[in-house]
Amino acid sequence: MGGLIFAAPASGSGKTTVTLGFLRATARQGVPIRSAKSGPDYIDPRFHAAASGRECVNLDAWAMTPDRLRHLAAHSPGETLLIEGAMGLFDGAPPDGKGSSADLARLLGLPVVLIIDCARMAGSVAAIAHGFATLDPQVQVAGVILNNIGSPRHEEMLRRALPETPLFGAVPRNSALSQPSRHLGLEQAEERPDLDQFLDTAADIMAENLDIEALLELAAQHDVPKGTATPLPPPAQRIAVAQDRAFGFSYPHMLTDWRAAGAELAFFSPLGDDPVPQADFIFLPGGYPELHAGQLSATQNFLPSLRKAAQTTPIYGECGGYMVLGDGLIDAEGTGHEMAGLLRLETSFAQRKLHLGYRTLCALRGPFPGSYTGHEFHYASTLRAEGDSLFYAEDAMGTQLGPTGLTQGHVHGSFAHIIDRAT
């Protein structure tokens, strides 16, 4: 049944909420639907999965090869793929916007439905719709969803301004659709006890105000070409993976690659004070350890077992996991907390500074030899980092950022998240 992309002129237009409502509404109808998220996003895909009941993958047109993207986007006959864009439709990495949702539309040959936040406009909506539809002939903007409509009269004015633009719906402003957020995006899906209620409410609103049948018909006209990806090899046969609210940022495609190569994954919860399972490799993904630093520091099983495992077992931490491997972490209130003490690293969340962007990573040592694409997004400041570096890094423009990360004995980590092999 093909696929389509929900995109927008800018961030904050309501893409995620409309996407979640559409996914839940179609899943309730028994439509076989799966979703994907454009770009390096860990949070929205968990909401997608909760809405549709299917795992959501990341499609990153900057960090992934075309074959990888086609492979991840390919779906079974009779199944619809909905991709939620990131930022504005044509917004990507400098210098040329590579990695945008428009890149995905070109590569996969899928139509775009533009979600426009109409809260502060009327006739001007026509200029936005026309501009986005005509900017790039290779990007098919098939129509518009009007979002955040203030009243029936407001909707009538907007519709009058778009007499020849296909409209797939008009969603009224509704406080029930607001979502709490924090410094890296929305609060995580597993933190919301009211998540199912929210998704059902969003589904009811989208079912009433979107032309779901027309959107599914549009998707059915555009299928995704097949691709064969070169998988990321697993670092060991049996891998222990931390997974909970403090360590929730792992890419599904990486874990899938490892499983497909025969690796066994054992998940455990540091916040639940689980001891690290017996394994040949330990992976601490990113997440929000800064929000749970006191609880992690006080664990009776997790930290002691991690320190013991470090004597013989390779350990790798990304971003938040990297911070936990260090000597100490200062939380937003300025309180210091003892961490694992396996790297000579001290980080602070009291001194915030945004670090954001794609990275090309060349391993200097450690468990992942070779070169990789990656991404960095955090607010933590490094107060002290002593020892051998793990990677040599460049940004999206090819600017040399120099050595990054740390390695000591069997323990390795950096603030960058590995996405795929670099070409």
Steps between C-alpha positions, in 0.01 A plus 500: 500500500804728466598796712500874558677766706348743749718813496462866593642846425671511841542325832210540741232474232335195656651222284545257787151544644331463161721198424417331831128558461507370143699190601268414790186570293610279210627225729160496673340451158718196440710669232846335483717806562856556612692820550844656478653821629731717294833582661683414822204491739463254788188637668233534230545140377391366840179699472450369147538141623249557778252650252528235228605191694794460258868586542598834347835533321719803439567608141798736496581637156824658623642208695366199308578374151219493241498120516465508879212747473318294238557183699356652819210665316400190304183338628276203433237502224177649624675704768509880524814687608460843661818704545500797738739768383736702716518880529387673179465301178819639345699537824811283526863518596732776380626596252241369251210367710590134454292270720175695465158341468507620139805278445295201616213597271736512199684180586193291582267656245232570759248787506501764771198627690582839649367569851467876544449666837235757410457654846624845399407524135217495251558584131878473539461123515476506120851641463642231727319218324595632155864559593556156644317330213703674228847539651630161385331308216656177632309534828130431454300701752169324443288711732457668834363436847391822671588483870415704807179652360342757730137489386269396215534850356879471514482169316275649233750784439785250465307278261406799287867590469581151363242435228727274293708340775397147605398515866518185709348651810472790742582431865351738760703645783460273803684519833460123537762460225778686684797290610754560778862539391850540641847588378542221240140499377178351628486314826561133427202283414557264793484794741140585413243300696227667292659408166227269374233753593692772316546282191132405495400865532736596216362213292141612558586856394691390189231251399244780515706766324732321254402325178672177602369307200643756257836495679515120480407515131781749440748271676382199298612670179865518608700196601854495640782351288687211660853535635764279659693646791844409628428418865694626799689199639443419867790570734453162674281190512310581821432869562350651814298814417381750762140599435274719713406868540865595560637292210234507229689633198602199293433475126274207400694440177825449692349246738326330206832476314663341801220247541500417129871416527423250778574711807293447815375813676432503874318813621524630855387805698759705692219705655346174619841424655543189286849356503670497161423163335779262409610611155793540262424871449305766693322788327377805691293711255420865546194632678435712806740389774525863614137479616571185703861560609430458872310175447772360275774602741324316784453169317616197694515260206541694176812709565692234699430238233600744224829574675568130540414423138738772381793291616445248219210610276492777238258780591379772265295807594339761276410850620311436827661158528838667455427740785409212732834332426681806633607595852217742569193679364368834626123532461301810403475610866880494534515184712784263419443124475758224490477290184677178397852647515616300197606804295675815617201710409291759683193655342260769610139571422506813715717663233293443188630544148330363190709258293311404185586363160598211279842344539734288294689281746827322432585249772844549652458187713219313673231247404379662173791518254453705187305815417137577586235763463352623824318777678551706814221671695548588867519790741756357743832677544825311542692620805781246473592231246836329534635202308518360148234614254262252338420677170624774273200711399389734221172688474255498207698768316825304529639727770747308713382483860796294615523210744186423698386247756713295736630149533664335797566128519181321396284813536412734211257781435422837342216749467439393137237243400610262225243474218661315208825424326650797320535463125 
